[in-house]
């Protein structure tokens, strides 16, 4: 026996975990319309996350999508979208739906032949690239290759805005992620206590997540594209900043992994912040809860109660459809009134200036509850809302992932189903 069979590419118990072809069709049709509205003739999609979103897999490939009615489109008599694959060709076909794939899938042509291939498909204008997502050295190669067709514009913002709105299928994946995430917190509750290390708690949560199909990576947009998806920090470790633009940094196990959990062990009566991310079939949910070995002081409990109030203020603004900037302003004003200006989302000079971030296939999607985002969370948008305060002796706060539907915001992660504080 030689080679391999696409029958091996299954989820648990033989389930088909491919993106439905209907999703791929709808996404490409929507993108074609957005490109037309933005005045772009087409786009080369090359970022791995966006290849998964639009083509069903993250092979070494380039997906060309023409704008609606532009050269190369079906409406203009062209051949429509095409996936140029370097490797793995066979797997790319399967992940795009096999015989039902909604676009052509062909081997990547020689660099010298790429423009001629595009012209043969009816393309007359250079496609846009994802300058905001791919390395400069990589994009420069394609700018040069495509130069006979003109200059390449940037389609990064068009793609980001489209992905802000999640389909019903995407929301189902996030709901499934939240159920698994709940069991991750149960695992932390089961093994935690005085003397247990932060890394031991992360390992317990990781075991649940990996067994349910977590792929090992949390995707980020912002360079350096790194995130430890299990940030569990106990006591003073919760006050240690890191490179990561977040309220809580953590010690990490060593300087190259200088954020998140380390070898620090839990002591009695100190706050243990547990911030866990799970991604189901790529789709992220983000949740934070507090734990302690024994009772927390009244001061820590007041801080937690106050952060829940700030969370509710942010939720109220987004729930009624007001802007993310207004949600930041009202949340910050309340935190300031309660006396947390110097400690909200970190300590100076390492404070972060947001109270929530959109999630999906990446942890840091748009929009953000921050200054400058003068628009609402769209219907279908997913937002992790996470007010936290940080001190030299620890950090405390809450976080849940929310979806905005036609009736307002609803929690995806546990919200009130898991207490804000759990005692071991």
N, C-alpha and C positions, 0 to 999 in steps of 0.2 A: 504493500500500500504506500502511495506517495501523495504529497500535497496535503491540503487540508480542506475541510468542508464548511460552508457557511452555517451548517446546522450546529456547529460548535458555538456560534455567537448568540448565546441565549442569556436571559436573566435567570433568576431563581426558579427551580423546578420547570425549566424549559420555557419560561415566559418570553414573549417577544417584547423586548425593551427598546425597540427602535422608535424613533419619532414617527408618528403616523404620517402617511403620505398626504393626507388632507391638510395637516398642519404645514407641511413644506409648500404645498400649492398656495395656501392662503398667505403665507409669509412672503413668498416671492411676488405674488400679485400685488400685495400691499406695498412692498418695496419698490416695485416698478412705478406705482403711482406716486410714491413719495419722491422718487428720483425725478420724475417729470415735474412735480411741483417745485423742486429745488433747482430746476434748470440744469440737471445733470443727465448726460446721454446714457449712462450705464455705470456699472461698478465692477471692479475686481474684488471679490471677498476672499481674504487670505488669512485673517486671524482665526486661530483654531476654534475659539468659542463661537464666533459668527458662522464658521463653516458648519459646526454642529447645528446651530440654530436654523440656517437656511438650507443645508444640504444633507443633514442627518448624521454626519460623522466628521471626525477631525483628522482626516487623512492629509498627507502632503499634497495639497491640491489648491487650485484657484477656481472659484466659481464666478463666471461672468453672468451678470443679470442686466439686460438692457432696460432702459426706462420705457414706460408705456408709450408706444407709438414712435420710439426712436429707432435709428438704424440698428438692425440686428434683431428687433422685436418681431414677434409673430404678426402684430398689427401692421407693421411696415413691410411685411413680406419676407422677413428674415427667418432665422432658425431658432430664435428664442434663447433661453438660458442654456448654458453648457458648463459642465464641470470638467476642467482639465486636471488630470490626475498623474502625479509622479509615482506615488505609492501610498497605499496598496490598492491597485486598480480593482481587483476582485472584491475586496472588502468595501470599497467606496460604492460599488454597484449595489451590494446587498444592503448597506446602511441607508441608501437613498430610496429603498423600496423595491429593489430587484427589477423585475419586468414592469412594475408599476411606477418606477421612478419618474417624477414629473419634469425631468430635463435630460438632455443628452449627457452621457458620460464617456469621455474619450481620453486617450493618453495625452499627456502634455507634449505639445510640439517642441521642436528645436527652437531655441531663442530667436534665431534668424528667420524662422518661419511664422512666428506668432502673429505678426501684423497681417501677413497674407491670409492666415487662417481666419482671423477676425473679419477681414474684408470679404472673404468668400461667404461669410455668414451675414453680410449686409451692414457691417459696422463701418462707420465713416469718421467717427470722432473718438478720441482716446477715452477709455473708461476712467472714472474716478478711482482713487485708491483709498486705503484706510491709513492715512498719514498719522492719525492720532493713536493708532493701535500697533503698527508694525515697525520694526527697527528701521532707521534711516538707510543703512547700507542695503537692506533688502528692498525697500521701496525705490531707492535710486536705480537699482538694476531694472526695475519695471518702467520707471520713467524713461530711461534710455531706450529700452526695447520698444516702447509704445510711441516714442517721439515722432515717427512718421505720421501718426494720426493726430498729432497736436499735443498740447500740455494736459497733464493729468490734474484734475481738481481733487478735493477731499470730500469723501462721503461719510466720514466718521460720525458727525453729528446726526446725519439722517438715520443711520443705523441705530445709534443709541436711542434716539427719540422713538423709533418704532418699537424697540424692545422694552420700553417703559410699560407698555400696555400688554398684560399677560392674557392669553387665551384661557378658555375654560379648561383645556387640557393641561396647560402649564400650571394653573391654580391647583388642579388635582394633584400634580406632582409635589407642590409645596405643602398641601394638606398631608400627603403621605410622609413627607420629610418631617413634619411636625410630630406625627405619631411616633416615629422612630426617635426623634429628639427627646420626647417625653421619657422614653425608656432609657436614654442616656443619662438623664437626670436621676432616674430611679437607681441606676447603677452607681452613680456618685453617692447617693444617699446610703446605699447598702454597704459600701466599703469605707466610707469616710469616718473620721474621728480623730481625736488627739493623737499625734505622733505619725499620722499618715502623711506622705509627701504629696506635693502638688502633682508631680508626674505620675504617681500611682493612681490618683484620681482621674487624671486624663486618660491613662491606659484603660481604666474600667469603662469610661465613656467611649473611647475609641473602639474597644472590642465590640460593643453593640453596633456602632455605626458601620464599621468595616464588614461585619457579618451580614448587614442588610444591604451591602452593595456600594458603600461610599468609595469613590475612585481614588482617594488619596490626595486630591488637590482642591484647594479653594481658589477659584480664579479671581484675580483682581485686575482693574484697569490701570490703576495708578502705579507708576514705577516706584519701588523696585519689584512690584508684583508679588510680594510675599505676605503671607498671613498664617499665623498659627491658629487653626480653627478651634483649638481647645485651650482657652485662656482661663486657668484656675490659679488664683493668687490668694495667699493667706497672709493676714496681718500686714507687716511692713512691706512685704513684696508687692502689695497692692498700691504702694506709693512710689514705686520705682518706674520712671519713664523709660520709653524705648524710642526707636526710630519710627515706629508705627503711629500714624495719625489717628489716635484713638485716646479715649480718656485713660484707659488702663494699659500700661506697658507690661510690667512683670519682669522677673529676673531672666527667665529662659535658662536652658541647661548649660549653654556656653556662649561666648561672644558672637560666634557666627549665627547662632539662633538666639539672639539677644532680645527676645520678647516672649511673653507667655509663661508657662509653668516651668519651675526648676526643682531643685532638690530641697527647697524649703519645706519644713514640716509644720503641720497644724498645731497650734497651741490653744489652750482653753480660752474661751471667752473673747476670741478675736474674730473679726469678720473674714469670711472666706467667700470671695466673689467667684462665681462659676459662670463663665460666658462660653456657651457651646454652640457651634455651627454644625449643621448636618446638610448634606446635599444629596437629594434623591434624584437619580437620573440627571444630575447636573443642577437641579433647582434647589436653592438655598433657603433655609430658615435659620434665624438668629435669635437666641434667647439667653437672658441672664437672670440668675437668682442668687440669693445669699444663703450661706450655710454658716453654722458655728458649732463648735464643740462646747456645749454649755451656753449660758445666757450671754447675750450682748448687753453692753451698758445702755442706760436710758439715752445717752447722747447718740450712740450709733443707731438706736431704734428710731429716734426722732429724725435723724438724717435720712433713713430709709423711707419713713413716712412722707417726708418732704419731697423726696425724689419721685415717689408715686404721684404726689400732687402735681409736680411738674410734668410728668408723663401724661396725666389726664388733661392738663391744659393743652399740650401739643396735640393730643388725639382729638380734642374738641374742635380745634381750629381746622385740622385736616378733614374731620368728619363732615363739617358743614361746607367743605369745598373751597375754603380760603387758601391763600398761598402758603407755600413752604417757608417763605421769608417771614410772613406774619406769625406762623407757628413758632419760628425761632425767636422772634421778638417777644411774643407773649410768654413763652417758656423761660427765656432768659430773664425777663422782667420779674417773673414770679420767683425764680431762683435768687435773683438779686435782692428782692424784698425779704426773702427768708434768710438772707445772710450768707449766700454761697458764691458770691461773685468771684472770690479768690480761689475757689476750689472746684467750680463746676467744670466737668470734663477735663480734669487735670489741675496741676498747680503751676503757677507762672514760673518759668517762661515756657512751660510745656503744655499749655492748655490747648485743647482742640475746640474749634468754633462751630460745632454742630450738635444737634440733639437727635438726629435720625438720618438714616441713609437708605436709599432704595436697594432692593436685592432682587436677584433673579438667577441668571447663570453666573453672575459675578457679584461679589460682596459689596462693591462700591459703585452701584449704578446710580443714575440720576432719576428724579431730582433729589436734593438733599435738604433737610431742615436746617437751613443756614442762610445767612445774608446773601443776597444776590440771586436767589431762586424765587423770582417774583411770578410764580405760577403754581397752580394747585397740583397735588398728586392726582394723576388722571384716573378715571374709572378703569379698573384693571391693574392699577399700580400696586406695588408691594413695598412696604416701608418697615424697616426695623427702627423702633423708637427707643432710645436708650439713655435717659438722663442719669448721670452718675456724678458723685463727688469723690475727690481724692485728697487724702491727707498723708502726712509722713508715716503714720501708723496704720494705714490701710485705705481701702476704697469700698464704696457701697453704692448700690443703685439697682435698677431693674431694666429689663429689655424684653420686648415681644415683637414679633413680626405681624404686620397688619396688611390686609388687602382692602382696597377701596372698591366697593361695588355700587350699584345704583342706589342703595339705601344708606351708604356711608361706609365707615370703617368697621371691619370685623377682625377679631384676632385670629391669626392662623396658628401661632404657637399657643402655649398653655394658658396665658393670661391668668385669670382667677382660679383656674383648675390646679395650679401649683402655687403654694404659698410663697410670699415674698421672702420669707425666712424659714429655713428648716434647721432644727437643732438635732445634732447627733447625740 
